[in-house]
Amino acid sequence: MIGDPRTDLLRKLAQHLDTGELGHEKFYFGFFNSGPSPRKRSHYQDEPRLRRCNSAGCGLGECPFVFPEWHFNNEEQPVYRDIVSSEISAGIFFDLDRIQYEHLFIPDRQIPYEYGGKTLTKYCTKEELAANIRIFCDFIDKENGK
């Protein structure tokens, strides 16, 4: 493990998925950020780091709408600060190892027997992803005596 996963930040993302106004028109666990750009102007378009947002995105694709340190890079991928990879960004920002990253953010890569939750396909809902994130956080916090 890289360290102790930042369950505080993961829970903030889960809350956004459950109750926040999504930055994308649609939640789709199959892509970080994809689809044709929306024709209607979003209030997010006023923020330069969010201007390249397209119409569908996953949980990690919502990070630029939740955390000011995140933005969409020139390839329209969500990244933390100046890191070029979404995977590495998530690993550093949330303090996750690769297996934990895949469990939380990649369809069909969940490990329910290790971290709880359930396997999620690319067609899961944002609420299902949020529930898996919270279950993972509960597991990590319990392991760390929190």
C-alpha positions as CSV (number, residue, x, y, z in Angstrom):
1,M,0.0,0.0,0.0
2,I,1.3,3.5,-0.8
3,G,0.0,4.8,2.5
4,D,-3.3,5.3,4.2
5,P,-5.9,6.0,1.6
6,R,-7.5,9.4,2.0
7,T,-10.9,8.3,3.0
8,D,-11.9,11.9,3.8
9,L,-11.4,12.9,0.1
10,L,-13.0,9.7,-1.2
11,R,-16.0,10.3,1.0
12,K,-16.3,13.9,-0.4
13,L,-16.3,12.4,-3.9
14,A,-19.0,9.9,-2.9
15,Q,-21.1,12.7,-1.4
16,H,-20.8,14.6,-4.6
17,L,-21.9,11.5,-6.6
18,D,-25.0,11.1,-4.4
19,T,-26.1,14.6,-3.8
20,G,-24.0,17.1,-5.8
21,E,-24.8,18.5,-9.2
22,L,-22.7,16.5,-11.6
23,G,-20.3,18.3,-13.9
24,H,-21.2,16.0,-16.7
25,E,-24.7,15.7,-18.2
26,K,-24.6,11.9,-17.6
27,F,-22.8,9.6,-15.3
28,Y,-21.1,6.8,-17.3
29,F,-18.6,4.5,-15.5
30,G,-17.1,3.5,-18.8
31,F,-15.2,6.7,-19.5
32,F,-13.4,9.4,-17.5
33,N,-14.8,12.1,-19.8
34,S,-16.3,11.6,-23.2
35,G,-19.0,12.2,-25.7
36,P,-19.8,15.3,-27.7
37,S,-19.5,18.6,-25.8
38,P,-22.8,19.8,-24.6
39,R,-24.5,22.4,-26.8
40,K,-25.9,24.3,-23.9
41,R,-23.6,26.4,-21.8
42,S,-22.9,25.0,-18.4
43,H,-22.0,27.2,-15.4
44,Y,-18.8,25.1,-15.2
45,Q,-17.6,26.5,-18.5
46,D,-16.7,29.8,-16.8
47,E,-13.8,28.0,-15.1
48,P,-10.9,27.6,-17.5
49,R,-9.7,24.3,-15.9
50,L,-13.2,22.8,-16.7
51,R,-13.9,24.1,-20.2
52,R,-12.9,20.9,-21.9
53,C,-15.5,18.9,-20.1
54,N,-17.6,16.7,-22.4
55,S,-21.1,15.2,-21.8
56,A,-20.4,11.9,-20.0
57,G,-18.0,11.0,-17.3
58,C,-17.3,8.6,-14.4
59,G,-16.5,9.1,-10.8
60,L,-12.9,10.0,-11.4
61,G,-14.1,12.3,-14.2
62,E,-16.1,14.2,-11.6
63,C,-12.9,15.1,-9.6
64,P,-12.3,18.4,-11.4
65,F,-15.8,19.5,-10.3
66,V,-15.2,18.5,-6.6
67,F,-11.5,19.3,-6.0
68,P,-9.9,22.6,-7.2
69,E,-6.6,20.9,-7.6
70,W,-7.9,18.8,-10.5
71,H,-8.5,19.9,-14.1
72,F,-9.0,18.4,-17.6
73,N,-5.7,18.2,-19.4
74,N,-5.2,18.7,-23.2
75,E,-6.4,15.1,-23.8
76,E,-9.5,15.9,-21.9
77,Q,-8.6,13.5,-19.1
78,P,-9.1,14.4,-15.4
79,V,-5.7,15.0,-13.7
80,Y,-4.4,16.3,-10.4
81,R,-2.2,19.3,-10.7
82,D,0.4,18.8,-13.5
83,I,0.4,15.0,-13.5
84,V,-0.3,13.6,-17.0
85,S,-2.1,10.4,-16.0
86,S,-5.5,10.0,-14.4
87,E,-4.5,6.8,-12.8
88,I,-1.3,8.3,-11.2
89,S,-3.3,11.4,-10.3
90,A,-5.8,9.2,-8.4
91,G,-3.1,7.2,-6.7
92,I,-1.3,10.3,-5.5
93,F,-4.3,12.4,-4.5
94,F,-6.3,9.7,-2.8
95,D,-3.1,7.8,-1.7
96,L,-4.1,4.5,-3.4
97,D,-2.1,1.6,-4.7
98,R,-3.0,0.3,-8.2
99,I,-5.3,-2.5,-6.9
100,Q,-7.2,0.0,-4.8
101,Y,-7.4,2.4,-7.7
102,E,-8.8,-0.3,-10.0
103,H,-11.3,-1.4,-7.2
104,L,-12.7,2.1,-6.9
105,F,-12.5,3.5,-10.5
106,I,-12.4,0.7,-13.1
107,P,-15.4,-1.3,-14.2
108,D,-15.4,-5.0,-13.5
109,R,-12.1,-4.7,-11.4
110,Q,-13.7,-4.6,-7.9
111,I,-12.5,-7.1,-5.3
112,P,-15.6,-7.5,-3.0
113,Y,-14.0,-10.3,-0.9
114,E,-11.1,-7.9,-0.1
115,Y,-12.7,-4.5,0.2
116,G,-16.5,-5.2,0.3
117,G,-19.0,-3.6,-2.0
118,K,-19.9,-5.3,-5.3
119,T,-18.6,-5.6,-8.8
120,L,-19.6,-2.7,-10.9
121,T,-20.1,-2.7,-14.7
122,K,-19.7,0.4,-16.9
123,Y,-23.5,0.7,-16.6
124,C,-23.6,1.1,-12.9
125,T,-25.2,4.2,-11.4
126,K,-23.5,7.0,-9.6
127,E,-25.2,5.9,-6.4
128,E,-23.8,2.4,-6.7
129,L,-20.3,3.8,-7.2
130,A,-20.8,6.1,-4.2
131,A,-21.9,3.1,-2.1
132,N,-18.8,1.1,-3.1
133,I,-16.5,4.1,-2.3
134,R,-18.1,4.4,1.2
135,I,-17.8,0.6,1.9
136,F,-14.1,0.8,0.9
137,C,-13.6,3.8,3.2
138,D,-15.3,2.0,6.1
139,F,-13.0,-1.0,5.5
140,I,-9.9,1.1,5.4
141,D,-10.9,3.2,8.4
142,K,-11.7,0.0,10.4
143,E,-8.3,-1.5,9.5
144,N,-6.6,1.7,10.6
145,G,-8.5,1.9,13.8
146,K,-10.5,5.0,13.0
